[in-house]
Amino acid sequence: MITSIYRYSHLVLAAISSLFLVVAAITGLVLSTEPIFYDFKQPDKIDLSELSLGQTIHKLQQEYDELITLSTTSQGLVLADVVTKEGTSVTGYINPKTGMFLGDEITRPSIYNWFTNLHRSLFLKSIGRGFIGVSTFLLILIIVSGIFLLAQRQGDLANGFPL
């Protein structure tokens, strides 16, 4: 009787948790392609250790009418918001040595935001994160019930794990 309780609980817990695992696996696979997307879109990196902020600002003042903001990204690129000599505002990556414009700022595609929300919380925000926490707890219960089933089948846990 006890064997059937462990066996059925193990089966039901596995069936419920498998849905969450499939969603997590598929969304994780899509999210793992995000760094590749950025590598293809970004301009070449320039070593910033050999360059001072003053030199960069001086080059940008020569190339553009006005420098509004200047920052570096976590990928090591220089991002500037400038006003060109024609009077248009441009935000994008610049070469800090020459002041030349390298390309527009890369925005995160909405598909990655969508998959991130699904992966983290099933679109339910804090309630969804609770569901993910419960499914994690169910996975722990699957492990425990599996250990009991293994111990019962082998007669002892030592028999299941020979050294």
N, C-alpha and C positions, 0 to 999 in steps of 0.2 A: 504494500500500500504506500509506504513512504517513498519507494522507488518511483512509483508512478507520479507522485506529487512533484518530485524533483524533475522528472523527465518532462512532464507537461509544463511546469513553470519555466523550465529551460527552453522549451519550444516556443511558448507564447512570448517570453521576453526576447528571444532571438528574432521572432517575426516582427515584433513592434520596433525593436532597435534597428533592424535591417533597413527600414524605410529611412530613418534618420542618417544611417551610414551611407546609403546610396546618394541621398541629397548632398551630404557633406563631401563625398568623394567627387561627384560631378562638379559641384561648385568650386571645390578646391582645385580641380584640374583646370577649370577656366581661369581662375584667379592666378594660377601659377604661370600663365602666359603673359601676365601684365609686365614683368620686367623685360621680357623679350620685346614687347611692343615699344617700350621706352628706349631700348637700345637701338632699334631701327630708326626711330624718329629723331633722336637727339643728335646735335652736331658734335664734332670731335671735341674732347676735353682739352683744356689748356692748363699747364702747370701754373697754379696761382702762387706757389711759394717763392718764385723768382720775381714777382711783380708787386709793387706797392699800390696802395689805394690811391695815392696822389698821382701816380703815373696814369692809372686807369681813368681817373676823373679828368686829368689834363687832356688825354686823347679823346674822351667823349665830348669835352667842351669844344675841341677843334672840329669834330664831325657834326655835332648837333647844336641847335640853338639853345636848348634847355634840357637839363638832366633833372628828372622828377624823383625817381627812386633808383637805387642800385642795390642788388642783393645777390647772394649766391644760393644755389639750390643744394639739396642734399646729395645730388649726383656730381657736384663740383663744377657746375656751370654758372656763368655770370648772367643774371637776368636784370635788364634795365628797362625803365619806362622813360622815354625821351620824346622831345618835340623836334621834328626834323626842320631843316631850313625852309621847307615848303609850308610849314605850319601844321603838319599832321602829327598826331600823337601815335607813337609806335611802342608796343611792349613786346619784348622778345629777348632772345639770347644774343649776346654780343661777344666779340673777341676783345678781351681786356687789354691786349697788347696794341692792337691797331684801332680799336673803336668801331670796327666794321660790324654791321648787322649780320648775324648768322641765320636767323630764322625766328618764326613766331613762337611764342610760349606754348608749350604742349599742355593741353588740358586733359584731364582724365576722362576717357570715354564713358558715357553713361552706362554702357553694358557692364563695366567693372563695378560701378556703384550698385547696380541692380543685383549682381551676383554676390557682392559683399554683404548687402542687406539680407539676402536669402541665406547665405552661409552662416552669418552670425546670429540671426534672430528670426528666421523664417518670415520676414516682413512684419513681425508682431512686436518689435522693439523689446521692452523689458519682459513682457509675457513670453515672447519667443525665446529669449535667453533662458527663461525658466524651463521651457520645454526642452531645450538643449541640455540643461543641467539634469533634468529628470531622465532624459535618454542616456546620459552618461552614467547616472546611478543604476539604470536598468542594465547597462553593460557590465557594471561591477557585479550585479546580482547574477548575471549569466555566468560570469567567471566562478562565482562561489558555488552556484548550482552545478556547474560543470565539474568542479573539484569534488563535490559530493558524489556525483555520478561516477566519476573516475575511481574514487576510493571504493565505492561499493562494487564496481565491476572487478577491480583488481584484488579486492579483499583487504587491501591496506594501501596507504599512499606510498609506502616504501617500495611496494611491488610495481607501482606505476612509473617510478623514476629510478631505475637501476643505475648504480654507479659503476 
